Every structure is written in structure tokens, then in C-alpha cells.
Amino acid sequence: MSIKKGKKEIYYSKVMLFGEYSIILGSMGLTIPYAHFNGELKFINKNSYTDLDFAQNSNQQIRELNNYISDLKSKNQLLHDFDCDRLANDLNNGLYFESSIPEGYGLGSSGALVAALYNEYTLDRIDSRAGIQMEEILELKKNFAQIESFYHGTSSGIDPLICYLKHPLVLENKHQISSVGIPRKEIMDDDAIFLINSGKPGKTAPLVKLFMEKIKDPNYLKVIEEEMIPLTNKCINQMLDGNLNGMFNDLKSLSALQLKYLPEMIPASIQDIWNHGLLTDDFTLKLCGSGGGGFILGFTRNYTQTKTFFNNLKMEMIPVYREVIK
């Protein structure tokens, strides 16, 4: 067993607050690490108290990913130098990814695994550190995109990037990504960002394919480019500027657009609840990742009332961000 000794590396899930789908067409994006769900590389052994079926399935998945990476390497197409042999040896010794990040729920389960494998087995690794240069961030994103495409057919590389750097990132465009802080001065005690479980996983690849088909319609593309992208960018800029009143106002418009133009990505069981939020102003829902299932992302300025609403529906409301009440 050859995982490097030293500090145990934990990889967090991620939440994309803004930018799903529209980022494909050049909108901004804002994503944050989310420590509530996380994972780490481990070995199956008699001292581990874990779900053995889960561990063995994870081991097999990583084995298939390593075959994919090895194939790229043999064709001289791999963008970075990866120690496939050491990973293969570790897999034979029971390596797996112990993870609480649910698959198909929009929280970057494959991104966390890719980040972990890159950190452990890349021979020319770019280290995650304070003050990392823009060129290095873009190089990481490109490397991650190549590996994660194994799971989704295509990947932006953003999910593994946020899992690796473990810091909120704003994507200005394809060539400009930077770490950011989210201002707290305007956040009130009852403001919150939260997740709602739709009750079933979603699948990214077919939904992205569907979106790519839909934007071939010029009228549909016009809505995305002239309405959804500007609203997404405004929400991000207002959140980063601390203008929460403006952000919540534009967020409601963005939510309504998603309900109208991305209905296939919103589970039928959630659509009435989504519309209830728009009608009452108690909360606002939007996609979390590609949708189709998994978690739904929510924003509210009335956390107490919203929590009661979802409790009455027997639906768990998981906080992503709340101001610490002193």
C-alpha cells in the first residue's frame, strides 16, 4: 500500500450556486466547496468499518478510470504525467474512495474522486496552495476536464477544480477563474442557502446532451443568451458585492426562467414546490448541477418559516450557508 504518508487529505463536495447550463454558453459561474459531504482515499482492510459492497464497487470504478487514463497515456494524449502503475498496484491492495458524497446529486462526487487521484498519483502535480497563479488554475482545469470526461462524456473540469482547491471560485469566462470571498455584512440571521433532496439521483450526460439539442433552436438560444445569462451574471456580481436585495430579486427571475425553459431538468415531484416558492416569496429554488434528480438548491430570507414548510412536507432541508448567530 503506497498512499503517501502525512496529513490525511479530505476532499469536499461542491455546490455551484450559479452557472449551471448557462456556463456552457459563456455565462459566469460561482461555486463553493461544501464540507458536509466529503471523501478520502482508503484501503479495504480488516480494521476498516465500512460498507464492503460500497468499497468493492468504488475499487472497481477506480480500476475502470485507471484503464481509461492508461489508454490516454499509451496514445500520448494524457495532458499530465500520471502513475498508472502505482495506482493499479494500490487497487490490487484494496484502494477505494470512502465517500459520503451521493452520486448523481449535483455535488461533485466524481470531481472529488478525480481531485483525490490527481493529488496522489500525478507525477508533475500542480499543488493546491494560497497564491496559485491563473495559468496554473487553467492548467489544472484542463487536466481535470480530460479525466472527468470519463464519467460525463464531456467535462468543464470545474467540479474537480473546486474540490482540489477547496476555496470559492468565480468563473469570469473560460480564461479567467479566481478565488473569491463572499461578503457577510448584509447577511441577516434568517438568510440561508439550503439543499432539498428530490429523492432520486439524476444523470448528467443525457441532460447536457438534451440542452445542447435545445439550443439548436434559435428562439431557445436567444432566451438563454439574452435572459438567462445576464440574470446569472447579475446574481453572481450582486452576491459578491453584498447586494442581497438585488440578488434575491434577480434570483426569482432566474428561477422562473429555469422552470419555464429547463422543465426536463426539474423533477416532477419538485415543480409544484418550486412554483409555490415563486408565488409566496418564502424561498426560491434553482438547479443544483445538471438536475433531473439529486438535490435542488434553495435560497431564503425566512429560514425559520421555510424550514417549517419543508418539515410539513416531510422533506429534509440541509443548510449550505447560514450566518452564525452570535
C-alpha positions in Angstrom: 0.0 0.0 0.0 1.6 3.2 -1.1 -0.5 6.2 -0.4 1.9 8.9 0.8 2.3 9.3 4.5 1.5 12.6 6.2 -1.6 14.7 6.6 -4.8 12.9 5.7 -6.4 14.6 2.7 -10.2 15.1 2.7 -12.0 16.2 -0.4 -15.2 18.2 0.0 -18.2 18.2 -2.2 -19.1 21.3 -4.2 -22.2 23.4 -4.7 -22.5 25.5 -7.9 -24.5 28.5 -6.7 -24.9 30.0 -10.2 -24.0 29.0 -13.7 -25.4 25.5 -14.5 -26.1 25.1 -18.2 -25.6 28.8 -19.0 -21.9 28.4 -18.3 -21.7 26.2 -21.4 -22.6 29.3 -23.4 -20.2 31.7 -21.6 -22.0 32.9 -18.5 -20.2 33.5 -15.3 -20.2 30.8 -12.6 -19.9 30.8 -8.9 -19.1 27.6 -7.0 -18.2 26.9 -3.4 -16.7 23.8 -1.5 -19.2 22.1 0.8 -17.6 20.2 3.7 -20.9 18.5 4.8 -20.3 15.8 2.3 -16.7 14.6 1.6 -14.4 11.7 0.7 -10.9 10.3 1.1 -8.8 7.5 -0.4 -8.6 4.5 1.8 -7.7 0.8 1.7 -10.1 -2.1 2.4 -8.7 -4.0 5.4 -9.9 -5.8 8.4 -9.6 -2.7 10.6 -12.0 -0.7 8.4 -15.6 -0.5 9.5 -17.2 0.4 6.2 -19.8 -0.9 3.7 -17.8 -3.6 2.0 -20.0 -3.7 -1.1 -19.6 0.1 -1.5 -15.8 -0.2 -1.1 -15.5 -3.0 -3.6 -17.7 -1.1 -6.1 -15.6 2.0 -5.6 -12.4 0.0 -6.2 -13.9 -1.4 -9.5 -14.9 2.1 -10.6 -11.4 3.5 -10.0 -10.0 0.5 -11.8 -12.1 1.4 -14.9 -11.0 5.0 -14.6 -7.3 4.0 -14.4 -7.8 1.9 -17.6 -9.1 5.0 -19.3 -6.2 7.1 -18.1 -3.7 4.3 -19.1 -5.2 4.3 -22.6 -4.8 8.0 -22.9 -1.2 7.7 -21.7 -0.3 4.9 -24.1 -1.6 7.1 -27.0 0.5 10.1 -25.7 -2.8 12.0 -25.3 -2.7 12.4 -21.5 -2.1 16.0 -20.5 -0.1 15.3 -17.3 2.2 12.6 -16.1 0.2 10.1 -14.1 1.5 7.0 -12.2 -1.0 4.4 -13.6 1.2 1.5 -12.4 1.3 2.6 -8.7 -2.5 3.2 -8.8 -3.0 -0.3 -10.3 -0.9 -1.8 -7.5 -2.8 0.1 -4.9 -6.1 -1.0 -6.4 -4.9 -4.6 -6.2 -4.3 -3.9 -2.5 -7.9 -2.7 -1.9 -7.8 1.1 -2.6 -11.2 2.7 -2.7 -12.7 6.2 -2.2 -14.6 6.3 1.1 -17.2 9.0 0.3 -20.4 10.4 1.8 -21.0 12.5 -1.4 -24.1 11.0 -3.0 -23.7 10.1 -6.7 -26.0 11.8 -9.2 -27.0 14.5 -6.7 -25.2 17.5 -8.2 -22.5 17.8 -5.5 -19.4 16.7 -7.5 -18.9 13.1 -6.4 -16.8 12.3 -9.5 -15.0 15.6 -9.1 -13.9 14.8 -5.6 -12.5 11.4 -6.7 -10.7 12.9 -9.7 -9.1 15.6 -7.4 -8.0 12.9 -4.9 -6.4 10.7 -7.6 -4.7 13.7 -9.2 -3.2 14.8 -5.9 -2.0 11.3 -5.0 -0.8 9.9 -8.3 0.2 12.8 -10.6 3.9 13.0 -11.0 4.1 16.6 -12.3 1.4 17.8 -9.9 0.4 21.5 -9.6 0.0 21.9 -5.8 -3.1 23.5 -4.3 -1.9 26.5 -2.3 -2.5 30.1 -1.4 -1.4 32.5 -4.2 -1.8 29.9 -7.0 -1.3 31.6 -10.4 -4.0 31.9 -13.0 -2.0 29.9 -15.5 -1.8 27.0 -13.1 -5.5 27.2 -12.3 -6.3 27.0 -16.0 -3.9 24.1 -16.5 -5.5 22.2 -13.6 -8.9 22.8 -15.0 -7.8 21.4 -18.4 -6.2 18.4 -16.8 -9.3 17.7 -14.6 -11.6 18.1 -17.6 -9.8 15.4 -19.5 -10.0 12.9 -16.7 -13.6 13.6 -15.5 -14.8 13.3 -19.1 -14.7 9.6 -18.4 -17.8 10.0 -16.3 -19.9 12.5 -18.3 -18.7 12.3 -21.9 -17.6 15.9 -21.6 -16.5 17.9 -18.6 -15.6 21.6 -17.8 -13.1 20.4 -15.1 -14.8 22.8 -12.7 -16.0 20.2 -10.2 -12.6 18.6 -9.6 -11.0 22.1 -9.5 -13.2 23.3 -6.7 -12.7 20.0 -4.8 -9.0 20.3 -5.2 -8.5 24.0 -4.4 -11.1 23.9 -1.6 -12.0 27.6 -2.0 -14.9 29.5 -3.6 -14.2 30.2 -7.2 -15.8 32.7 -9.6 -15.6 31.9 -13.3 -15.5 35.2 -15.2 -15.1 33.3 -18.5 -13.2 30.4 -19.9 -9.9 32.1 -19.4 -10.4 33.9 -16.1 -11.0 32.0 -12.8 -10.3 33.4 -9.4 -10.7 32.6 -5.7 -13.3 34.9 -4.0 -14.8 35.6 -0.6 -18.5 36.0 -0.2 -19.3 39.2 1.8 -21.1 38.7 5.1 -22.0 42.2 6.1 -25.5 42.2 4.5 -26.4 38.7 5.6 -29.3 38.6 8.1 -30.0 35.9 10.8 -32.8 34.3 8.8 -31.0 34.3 5.4 -29.9 30.9 4.2 -28.8 28.8 1.3 -30.0 25.2 1.5 -30.5 21.9 -0.3 -33.7 19.8 -0.8 -33.5 16.1 -1.6 -35.6 15.3 -4.7 -35.5 11.6 -3.7 -33.7 10.2 -6.7 -30.4 10.6 -8.5 -30.0 12.4 -11.8 -27.8 11.6 -14.8 -25.6 14.4 -16.2 -24.7 13.2 -19.7 -28.2 12.8 -21.2 -29.4 16.1 -19.7 -26.4 18.0 -21.1 -27.0 16.3 -24.5 -30.6 17.4 -24.3 -29.6 21.0 -23.5 -27.2 21.0 -26.5 -30.1 19.9 -28.7 -32.4 22.5 -27.4 -30.0 25.4 -28.1 -30.0 24.5 -31.8 -33.4 26.2 -31.8 -32.5 29.9 -32.5 -35.5 31.1 -30.4 -34.5 29.0 -27.4 -30.9 30.0 -27.7 -32.0 33.7 -27.7 -33.7 33.2 -24.4 -30.6 31.7 -22.8 -28.2 34.3 -24.2 -30.4 37.4 -23.7 -32.2 36.5 -20.5 -30.7 33.6 -18.6 -27.0 34.5 -19.0 -27.5 38.2 -18.0 -29.5 37.2 -14.9 -26.9 34.6 -13.9 -24.1 37.2 -14.2 -26.1 39.8 -12.2 -26.9 37.4 -9.4 -23.2 36.5 -9.1 -22.0 40.1 -9.2 -24.6 41.2 -6.6 -23.8 38.3 -4.3 -20.1 39.2 -4.5 -20.9 42.9 -4.0 -23.0 42.1 -0.9 -26.2 43.4 -2.6 -28.5 40.7 -1.4 -31.8 42.6 -2.0 -30.9 42.9 -5.7 -29.6 39.3 -5.8 -32.8 37.9 -4.4 -34.9 39.9 -6.8 -32.9 38.7 -9.9 -32.7 35.2 -8.5 -36.5 35.0 -8.6 -36.5 35.8 -12.3 -33.8 33.3 -12.9 -35.7 30.6 -11.0 -38.9 31.3 -13.1 -36.8 31.1 -16.3 -35.4 27.7 -15.3 -38.9 26.4 -14.5 -40.1 27.5 -17.9 -37.2 26.6 -20.2 -35.5 23.7 -18.3 -38.5 21.7 -17.1 -36.9 18.4 -18.0 -34.1 19.1 -15.5 -36.6 19.7 -12.6 -38.2 16.5 -11.2 -41.9 16.5 -11.5 -42.2 16.0 -7.7 -40.5 19.3 -7.2 -42.2 21.5 -9.8 -45.2 22.5 -7.6 -43.0 23.3 -4.7 -40.7 25.3 -7.0 -43.8 27.3 -8.2 -45.0 27.8 -4.6 -41.7 29.5 -3.7 -42.1 31.8 -6.6 -45.7 32.7 -5.7 -45.1 33.2 -1.9 -41.6 34.7 -1.9 -40.8 32.5 1.1 -38.0 30.8 -0.8 -36.6 30.5 -4.3 -35.4 27.2 -5.9 -32.9 26.6 -8.7 -31.0 23.8 -10.2 -28.1 22.3 -8.3 -25.8 20.8 -11.0 -27.4 19.3 -14.1 -30.7 18.4 -12.3 -33.0 15.6 -13.3 -33.0 14.5 -9.7 -30.5 14.8 -6.9 -30.5 17.9 -4.8 -32.3 21.2 -5.5 -30.7 24.4 -4.4 -32.8 26.9 -2.4 -32.4 30.5 -1.1 -34.5 32.1 1.5 -34.6 35.2 3.7 -37.0 33.5 6.0 -35.2 30.3 7.1 -37.5 29.6 10.1 -40.7 29.7 8.0 -39.2 27.8 5.1 -37.9 25.0 7.4 -41.4 24.6 8.8 -42.8 24.4 5.3 -40.4 21.6 4.3 -40.8 19.8 7.6 -44.6 19.7 7.0 -43.8 18.0 3.6 -41.5 15.5 5.4 -38.6 16.8 3.3 -35.2 17.3 4.8 -33.7 20.8 4.4 -29.9 20.8 4.6 -28.3 24.2 5.2 -25.4 25.0 2.9 -24.8 28.5 4.3 -26.3 30.4 7.2 -24.9 33.4 9.2 -23.6 32.3 12.5 -25.8 33.9 15.2 -23.7 35.3 17.9 
